[in-house]
Every structure is written in structure tokens, then in C-alpha cells.
Amino acid sequence: MTDRSDPQSDPERNRLSARLGRSAKVGANLSGAGLSFAANSLFGGDKGDERIAKSLAAALGKSKGPLMKVAQMVSTIPDFLPAEYAEELSQLQAQAPAMGWPFVRRRMRAELGQDWQQRFAEFGQTASHAASLGQVHRATLPDGREVACKLQYPDMASAVESDVSQLKTLLGLFKRLDGSIDPSEMVDEITERLREELDYTREAKHMALYGRLLANEDYVSVPEPVDALCTDRLLTMNWVSGESLSAYETAPQKVRNQIAQNLFWTWWKPFTGSAVIHGDPHLGNYQVTDDGTALNLLDFGCIRIFPPSFVAGVVDLYRAIRDDDFDATYAAYEKWGFENLTRDLVEVLNVWAGFIYGPMQDDRVRTVADGVKPGEYGRKEAFEVRRLLKERGPVKIPREFVFMDRAAIGLGAAYLRLGAELNYHRLFEDSLDGFDEARVAAHQAEALDKVGL
């Protein structure tokens, strides 16, 4: 029985203490970056942005955990941050210290009960993988199946709630510095997705959803959750293995092209068919199997389910750019959720859309961006968009845009890493074959119902 008179034994108070303690620590780190911001705004000169970015990266590097994951997340959205910030923040490693075996045993007992070890034939004491919110252990079930057990670190809910409040402080610095983009809805979107990543029961449903959406495709495999061994903070799935995408960067051109084509269909088929995307383009979320002929898709914490009308807006914008129909592009952005648009703002948005849709408009075999390095993908265009928005903006970015944009950039960078040469126009046209918004809505409703979402 919990002794409420003892502050150390009160779990609610402990969680609150952890949250307040983290807020103080993160706040202190960011306040140092804020002082750097103020000084450089006054005295920074041409190198001011670069020094502020380094200060912010250093502050976040001390914080670890969810806030640093958010920093990495926003760094992959080219039009969200100035280049200096994105470059510094993208180098952060969102990885917390691994839990030792005594701690793992206590955590597993809390999730599955006192007899948890009897539910496994073997359970690896050392983590196979570690990340920002949890770590993965390899195990074997009594029936011989090998599984991966993703166990969430303690106090992550408190850390997330503390860090998302600090995120608004962080982005306030960017807004004061730049002011070309209103990030308020973007912050809400990132916050909601990060909170969802804490819910491993939901992630298991996301995994089952992708299993259904890609069930009949031979180019990709999706792990299956073991429902009896899943809780809100423990996700158990069958173990899958393969090689990293980077291992294939020097493979024959035909193999690299096949991997890139598999990436295309793994991402676009759920989107154009059911208005669902895998919102984390990290290359570690894909494994290459069967000598490059197939993929494993991993990590389903960041899944975005869109209203079908948003997909229709994406298709409408593609066709409007193809037909050089300015009024149709205006209407497509409104479907995306952009508000209070003017002709000037639409012209600026078209600069970015022209870049994203460019390879899909070009009916030839090509790279996704000729002469561009993976880490530079989208940077030049984003710089031009920000420059124009300072003259004609600001613009309020709708929530739906955030992970669509992020994933598109992540895929483009992966294509560049592979040096893939494909006809992206033909692939995209094939993905739209028979596209109909009502059919997308029906497919989505059926799939979500089947997995309980």
C-alpha cells in the first residue's frame, strides 16, 4: 500500500516532480540559448544566425529525450527553419541512456506482471536497439517465434509534456528572428504526433493497419504485433532483419533503382489509396531484404491519417501545376487547409510545389534532383520561399502540411542517397490510376474499423 504521507512513495507526486525538474533543466538550457539569441540579434552581424543555431543545438544536446527528437523532426522540414538551424539540429542524436538489466526486469514486471519471464523462452538482457523514447530487446516465445520487445523508458509522459511546452519557447525564438511563417498549427501537429508515439497500444494498431494496407504487396513486409504481449508502454512484434539502405549505396544501378521504386510504392500506395502516411522518413525505419528486391518497414509511432479531401488536394495541385492553371492551384491549397491566401502568397507556395512536384511532371528517367546532395535536398528552394515570404507573407502553415512535407523530403533524400534513376512521372501517374476521393474514404473507413482505430 502506498504511503501518501511519504512524498517519495507518491507516484503522482513523483511524476509531477520529474516534470518540474525536467522543465527547470530544459528551461535553463534554453535560457542560455535565449541570451545568445539576444546578444547576436544586437551584435551578431552576418554570422549571428550560425552562432544562435550552435547555441540552441548545444542547449538541446544537454536536454536529451523528446525535445531533442522534436528538434531533429523540425530540422527535416526544409521550409520550417533557416538553413543554419536545420544543419545544427539535424546533427543531434535523440538517444537516451539504455536501461540496465535490473531496471528492465522491473519495467517488464510492471507491464506484464510478476510471471512475465515465463511468457518467454528467452529474453535478451542487453538492448538490441535504443532510441529517444524506448529500447528494443530480442526475445523468443515458447512456440519458437523470435520477437522484438520495445520497452518505453520511464517518465517519458512527463518528459514529453515538459518538453512540448519548452518547444513553444524554442520556436518563439525562430518566429522573432524570422517571422515569415506562423508555426502555431505546426507546433500543435508535432505535439500531437509526439504524444501518440508514447501510446504503444496505438502503435500496435498502426502496425496492423499497415499490415492490411500492404498485405498483398511482395515489395514490402510489415511486422505483426503480438497483441497478448502489448501494453501502453510495451510493444511486442515478430523480429525482422535486413540490411540498412546505406549498405546498398554502391550496389549496381538496377538494384538501387529497385529499392527506390519499392520505397515509392511503400509510401504512396497507402496515401493515394487510404489517406495514410508513414510520417517518419528516417532511413533506419527501412531494411533491405532479399538482395534488394524487398523492404521491411519499421516503427509505426508517427503515422498520419488524413481526411480524404486532403489527398484530393494533393492530386488537384499536381494536376493544376501540370496544366499551368493558377486558379486550380489556389483551390488546391485551400483543400490542404491554407487560409487567408492572396495571389502573392499562392505564387510563393507554387515555388515550393514546383520543386516537390517537379520530378513527377518530367516524363523521363532521371534522379529526383539532378546535381543535388542528399543533405541539401530542398534547401535552396526553401531559402527562396522564406525570402519571398518575408516580402509577401507571413503564411500560416496548416497542420496537414507538416508531415506530408517532411516525408516527401525524407523520401527524396533517400532516392538521392541511392542515386536512383527512375521515371517518377510514370510512377506517380500509376499511383493515381482510378483515384477517387469517395473510394479513398471507403477504403480508409474499412481499414480503420478492422484494426480498431
N, C-alpha and C positions, 0 to 999 in steps of 0.2 A: 504493500500500500504506500502511495506517495505521501510524504510528509510535507504538507503545504507550508508549515512553519519554517522549513529549511529552504532558502532560496536556491540552493544548489540542486535540490531534488524536484523542483517545479519545472516540468518540461516546457510549459508555455512561457514561463519567465526566462528560461534558458534560451529559447528561440528568440525572444524579444531582445535579450542581452546580446546574442550573437548578431542580430540585425543591427542594433545600435552600435555595437563595437565595430562592425564592418563599415557602417556609414561613416563613423568617425575616421577610420583608417583611410577609406577611399576618398572621403572629403578632404582630408589633409593632403593626400597625394595630389588631388585635382586643384586644391587651392594654390599649391606651388606652381602648377601649370598655369593657373589663372594669373598669378603675379607675373609670370613670364609673358603671358599674353599682353597684360597692361604695359609692361616695360617695352616690349617690342613694338606695340602699336604706336608708342610715342617715339622710340629711338631705333626701331629695328631696321629701317631702310629696306633695301632690296632683299636682304636675307631674313627679314622678320618672320615671314611665314615658315621658312625652313626651321628657324630656331624654336618657334612655338610648337611646331609639329614634333620636334625631338623632345621637347619638354613634356608634351602630352603623352607621347609614347613611353617615356621614362616613368611617368606617373602611373600609367595603366599597367606597365610591366611589373610594378610593385604590387598591384591590386590582385592579379591572377583571377581565375574563375570567370563567371558570367560576363562581367563588364568588359573584360579583355576579349571575350568571344564576340560581344557586340561590336567592339572596335574593329576586329577582323572582318565582321559581317559588313559593316558600312564601308570598309575600305575596298570591298569588291564591287561597290556601286559607283561607277566612274563619275556620274554627274552629281553625286552627293557631296563629295569632299574635294577641295583643291588637291592638285597632284602631290604637293609636298606632304600633306596629311595622309593621303592614301598610301603613299610609299612607306612612310614610317610605321603606320599602324598595321599594314599588311605583314610586317616582319615579326609581329608579336606572336608568341606561341601560347595559345589558350590551353594550358595544360596544368592541372593541379597536381600536387604530390600524390603518388599512389598510396592507397591504403595497405597497411601491412596485414599479414595473415590473422593475427588475433582480432584486429578490427573487422576484417572481412567476415570472420566467423560470427561476431556479434551482429553485424548488419544482416547476414543471411538468416540468422535465427529470428531477428525482428521481422523479416519478410515472410519466411516460410514456416516458422515455429521451431520448437526445441529439437524435433527429429529431422531437421532439414537435410542432414548428411545422408540419411537413409534413403532419400529420394534420388541419390546419385550413386553410380558405381564408382566413379572417380570425380574429383573436383580439384582443378589446378590451384595450388596455393599462391602462385605468382600470377599477377595480371598479364594477359597476353597483349592488351592494348589499353592505353589510358588517354583520356581526353579532358575537356573542360568540366563536364557535369558528372562523369562516371567512369568506371573502368570495366574491362571485359575479362572474364575468366573462361577458360576452356574446360569443359566437363564431359562426362559420359553418363548416359542414363542406364538404368538397369537392363533395358532392352537392347543396349549396344549403340544407340544413336549418339553421335557426338553433337554437342550443343555449345552455344556461346551464351554466357550469362552476363548481361550488362547490369551492373550494380551501381546505383546512384550514390555519389558522395553524400555524407551527412550535411545537414544545414543548407542544402542548395536552395530550398524555397526562400529562406531568409536572405541568402546571398543575392538571389535574383531580385527580390523586392527592394533590397537596399541599392543594388546596382542600377536598376532601371530608373530609380529616382535620380541617381547621380548622372545617368545618361542624359537627362534633360539639361543638367548643368553643363555637361560637356558640349552638347550640341548648341547650347546657348552661346558658347564662345564662338563657334563656327558662324552662327547667324549674325552675331555682332560684327564679326570680321568681314563677312561676305554680303549677306542679305539678299542674294539673288534667288534663293529658294526658301520657301516656307516649309520646314521639315516636320511640322506638328503631326500630320497624319502618318508620316513615315515613322516617327518615333512610336506612335501607337501601334503600328503594324509590327515593328520589330519587337516591341514589348510583348504583344500577344503571342507571337510565334515562340519567343523565348520561354514564356510561361508554359506553352503547350509542350515544349521539349522536356519539361520536368515530369510530365504525365506519361509514364511508360505504358500504362494501360491504353492510352490513346495511341501511342506509337505502335503498339501491337496491332491495333485496328488499322492504322495507316499501312502497316506492312501487309496485312491481309487484303487491304484494298488494292494495293499494287500487285499482289499475287493474282487477284481476279482480273485486273485491267490488262496484265501482260501474260496471262495464263497460257495462251495459245501461241506465243512467240518463241522461236527457237534461238533468237539472238540474245536473250537475257534471262537470267534466273533471279528469283526473289526468295530470300529465306522465309521459312514458315515459323510463326511463333508457336511455342509450346504453352498453350493457354493455362494449363494447370500449374505452371511454374512462373507465371507472370503476375506481378502486382504493380501498384502505382510507382514503385521505385526499383523494381527488378523486372528485366525483360529477358526471357529465355527463348532462343530460336535455334534452329538447326545450324550447325557450323558449316560455313562455306569457305573455300580457299581459292586463291588465284594470284596472279601477279599484278603489280601496280602498272598503271598506264605508262609511267616513266620508263619502265623496263622495255617498252616497245617503241621508244622514240627513234631508235636506229634500225628497226625492223624493215623488211622490204616494203616498198611503197604500197603494194597491193594489200598487205596485212594492215598497215596503218590506215589505209582508206576504209577497210572493212570495219576496224574498230570505231572509226569516226562515224561511219554510217550506222553502226549499232547504237552509238551514243545518241545520234539524231533521233532514231525511232524510239529508243527508251524514254526520251524526254517528251517528244512531240506527240506520240500516239495517245498517251493519257490526257494530254492537254486538249488536242483538237477533237478527241473522241468523248471525253468526260469532264473537261474543265478542271483538271487536277494537274499540279506540277510538283516535282521534287525540287524544293527551293534551296537546297544546299549544293552548290556546284563544286565543292571541294573534291579534288582528284582522288583523295583517299576513299571516297564513297563509291568508287568503281573498282572492280577487279577484272582482269582479263583472263579468260579461261580458254581451253581447247585451242591453244596456239593462235589466239587472236580471233577466233570465229564467234565468240560469245562473251557476254559480260555477266558479272554478278553485281547487282545493285544493292547498296548498303545504306544504313542509317536513315530512318524514316521519322525523325523527330521534327524536321522542318518541311512539312507538306502543306501546300496552299490549295484550298478548294475554292474555286471562283464561282460566281454566278455565271451561268452560260452566256449571258449577254456580254460579259467581258471578252470571252473568246470570240464572239461575233464581232466585237470592236477591233480585236487584233486582226481578224480576217479582213474586215472592211478597210482598215488602214493599209494593209498590204495591197489590196486591190485599188485603193484610191491613189496610192503612190505610183502603182503600175500604170494607171490611166491618167496620171497628172491632173487629178480632179481635186482642187483645193477645197471646195465646199464639202466634199466627201471626207477629206482628212479631218476637217473641223468637226463633222458629225461623229467620226470615229473616236476622236479624243474625248468627246462628251460621253460616249458609251463607256470609255475607260474610267470615267469619273472626274475628269478635269472640269473645273468650274471657272466662271468669270473669264472665259477666254476672249482674246481680241485677235484681230488678224495678225498683228505683230507677234503675239505670243505663239500662235499656230505656226508662223513661219520659223520661229526659233525651234519649236518642237520638231518640225519637219527636218531640221538639220540632223537631230539625233535619230529620228525614224529612218531617214535616208541611209544612215550608217548601218543601223541594225538590219534593215530590210535589203540593203544593197546586194549582198550575195544571192539573195532569193529572187532578185529581179534580173540577174545576169545569167542568161541561159547558155552556160558553158562550164566546162570543168575548170576549177580554179581553187586557190586557197581561200579561206574565209576572209583574209585581209592581206593582200599581197605586200610583201616587204615590211611587215609589222611583227615585232617580237611579242611573245605571249604576255609578258608583264606590261606591255604598252598598249594592249588592245583596248580601244575606246578612249584612251587618254586625250589624244589630240582633239577628237570631236567633242569630248566633254569640256575641254578648255574653251573651245569656241562657243559652245552652248552657254557656259557660265558668263563669258564675256558679253554675249548678246543679251542675256537676261539682266545683267547689270544695267544695260541701256534701256531695256523694254519691259523688264519684269517688275516685281517678282512673280513667280508662279508657285502655286500650292500643289505639291505632288500628291496624287491620290494614293490611298493605301494599296490598292491592287497593283500599282505600277512597281512597287518596291522589289518584290521577289521575282516578278517576271523579268525585270531589267537585270537583276543580279544573276539569275540563272542563265539568261541569254549571253551575258558577258562571260560567265564561267564556262559555258559550252564553247564559245568562240575561242577562248584561251586554250581549252583542251584540244580543239582542232588544230590550232597553231602549234601547240607542243608536239603534236603528232605529225605535223607537216602534211596534213591530209589534203588531197586534191579530189574534190567531188563537184558534181553539178547540184548545188544547193537549190537552184530554181526547180529542177525536176523533183527533188526530194520533197520540197515544200508543197508543190502542186499535188504530188501524190498523197501527201498527208491531208489535203483538203478534199480529196475525192469523196463526193457525196455529202460534204459538210452541210449540216442543217442545225440551226440552234435548238429547235424543238427536239430533235433526235439526241443532241448532246444532253439536254435537260433530262430526257427519259433515261439515257444510259447512266448518267450521274446518280439520279434518284434510286435506280435499281441497285447500283453498286454500293452506295452508301447504306442502303437499307440492309443489304446482305451482311455487311460487316458491323452493323450497329453504330454507325456514325450519323 
